[in-house]
């Protein structure tokens, strides 16, 4: 543990006793080169974008960390795949991790310590660059067309597993009328397929829908959520008349602490 004088040299320091959940979350958003880290008193945000069509953000509250120290708010960008590789250095071994950042122009230091070998540790220094502000996406919480579904993660994963992986587009329908929740595959060369879930299904934890929304999305963008979906215990799906899709994936540590990965996916232009 750092002394108080050593802490004073760093603008941001955090420590996790176990990296399993954090590592899974980082791997789930490795679909672009760079990620933006934003640390504040409210917690740590790690955001990755691909063009103006998909954005993923990990949110970790200070309570999730064993240690969390911040001086002012800090923002910087790093190569997200490099971070994932650093977290993989000890394979599946259970490790503790500490991240330290001195400020603008300084690297992000990663300290890994396997629990099964106290004589071994490693340090990585990841080059940081000036932050590029992420796009701002937001659904109107007061919209009369805002629809929200909460489902169990394994159930949602099974639904996507049943759909044609070669499909070019997915169409999501949420309606107060049957079939309530429907995901259909669309494509020029593929036969259409669909999965329907009634709001009374055991898969549904919460169903809040006031108006029917239908929107289409590129299947490759929906599939970018797969890694988050595979480890999520719960999934929230939100959308409104704009077609903007917001998905939250809740991940739990072995100590039942919660970490969230949020995706925003923009729809194709043909929205009904």
N, C-alpha and C positions, 0 to 999 in steps of 0.2 A: 504494500500500500504506500502511496506517495505521502511525503510529509507535507505540511501546510505550505512551506516555502516552495516546494517543488510544484504544488498545485498552482501557485501564483504565476508560474512560468507558462501555464497553459490556459487558453480561453475556454476549452471544452475538454472534459474528461468524463468517461463513463465506463462502467464495468458490468459484465454479465458473468455469473458463475457457470452458466451452461450456454453453449452457443447453438444447440440443436434447432430451436425454433427460429432464432435469428438467421441462421444459415439457410433454413428452408425458405424463409421469407425473401432473403436476398436472391436466392436462385430463382424464385418465382417471378422476378421482375428483370431478369437478365436478357431482355429482348432488344436492347439498344446499347450503344457504346458508353455513353456517359450517364451518370446519375447525379442529382443535386441533393446535397445534405443540408438541412436547415435545422439547427439546434437552438432551442429557446427554453425558457422556464416551463413552457407547456409540454415539452417533449421533443423527440427527434423525428423529423420527416425525411424520408429518402424517396425521391421522385425520379422516375424514368419516363421518357416520352418517345414516341415514334411519329414524326411528322405532327400534324394537327388532328390526328384521328384516334389516337389511343394514349392514355396516360395511366401510370400505375404509381401509387404512393404507399409506402409503409409508414404507419404511425406507431410509435412506441412511447408510451407515457413514462415519466420519470420513475414511477413506482415499479415498473418492470425491471429496472436496473438495480443491481446491488449497490452501485455508486453512480451518482449523476451530479456533475458540477458544471456550471455554465457562467461565463462572464459576458454579459450583453448577449445579443443574438449573433450567431455565427452561421454563415452560408458559404458553401464552396462546392465545386464539382470534382468528381473523380471518375475514373473508368470503372464502371460497376462490375465488369467481368474480372478485373484485377482483384477487387475486394472479395468476390466469390472464390477466386483461386486461393487467396490468402486464407480464407476460412476453411479450405479443404486440405491444407497442408498436412494435417494429422489424420486424414481420412475420416473414419467414423468414430474415432476416439472422442470421448467426452472431454471438452476443453473449457477453460475459463478464458475470457477475452477482455482486454482493456483497450479502449480507443482514446487517443490523445491528439489534440490539435492546438498549436500555439497561436495561430492567427494567419491573416492573409499572406499567401506566398509560402507558407510552411506545409510540409507533407502531413498526411494523416498517418499517425503511428498506430500500428496494430500489434499488440502483445498477446501471444497465445501460450497457454500453459496447460498441457494435458494433465488430467487428474490421476491417470494411472502411472505417471512417471514424474516425480517431483524434480528430477535432475535435468529434465529437458524443457526447453521453452524456445520460442522463436519470436523475432521482431521483424515486421514488415513496415516499410515506409512507402506510402502511396502518394504519388505526385498529385497536387491539387491545382485547379485552375479557377479563374474567376467565375462566379456563378452566372448562369443564364436563367433568368427568372422563368419558372414553369408557366405554362398556359393556365388560365383560371377557368375552371369548369364548375358549374353549380346548377343544380336543379332548384326551382322555385318551391320552397317548402309550403308556400301558401297557395300554390296552383291547385285548381279544382280537378285537374287531370293527373295529379301526382299519384302514382300507384306504387305500392311497396309490398314485397313478398319476402318472408324469412323462411328459409328451408334448412334442413340438415345437410351438411356438406357431403357426406357419402351418398345421399339420395340424389343430390344435384349432379354429382360426378357420374352416377349410374345413368342418368338421363342423357348426358352428353355422350356417354360411351355407346348408347344405343343408336345415336344419329350417324348418318352417312358421313364419314370423315373426308370423302372426296367432294362433298358439296361446296359450291362456290359462295353461297349465302345462307344465313340463318334468318328466319323471321320469328320475332317474339310477339306474342299476343297476350295481353293481360286484360281481363274483362270481368265485370260484375256478373255477367251471364256465362253459362256453360259454353266452352270447356274451361273457363276461368284463366288457366295458364297453359299456353301452347307454344311449343318450339317446333318449327318446321324447317326442313332443308329445301333450298331452291337451287336450281342449276340448269343450264342448257342441255347438258349431256346426261345428267343423272335423273333417276326417278325420284320424285318427291317423297319424303317421309316425314313423320311428325310424332311427337310425344305430347300427350295431354295430361294435365294434373288438375283434379277438382280441388276447390278450396277446402273441402272437407277431408281431403286425403291426410293420412298420417305423416306424409312427407312435409306438409305445410305447418310451420310453427305460427306464422302470422300472415294474414291476407287482408290487405287494405286497398280496396279499389273502388273508385267512384265513377270512372268513365273508361271506356274501352280505348286502349292504345295498341297500335300495330306499327312495327318498324322493322326494317331489314338492315342487316349488318354483314360486313365481310366475314366469312367463316374463319379466315386466317387470323383475324383480330380477336374473335371470340376464343379461338384455340390458344391464344397467348395467355389466357387465364388458367390453363390446365394445371400448371404446377402449383399455383395457389389453391386451386380447387381440390387437388389430390390430398392436401394436408389440412384443409379447413374443417373445423367442426361445425360451423354454421355459415350460411351464405345469405346475404341480403341483396335483393334485386330491386332497383328503383328506376322509374322512368316516367315521362309525362308526354304531353302532346308534341313536344319538340323532337322526340325520338332519342334524345341523349340517354345513354344507358349508364347507370352507376351500379357497380357491384362491390360489395364488401365481403371480404373473406376473413373470418375470425380464426386465429390460430392460438392454441393454448400450450403453454409450457407444461412440463411434468408437475410443476407446482401450481398449475391452474391459472397462472398469470396470462393475461390476454394481450395479443398483438394483432393488429389489423392491416390488411392490404386492401387498398381501394383502387378499383379500375374505373376510368371513364372511357367509354367507347362512343364515337360519333356515328350516327346512322348514315346509310346511303340516302341519296336525295329523294327517292320515291317513298314518301311517308304518307300513310293514310290514317 
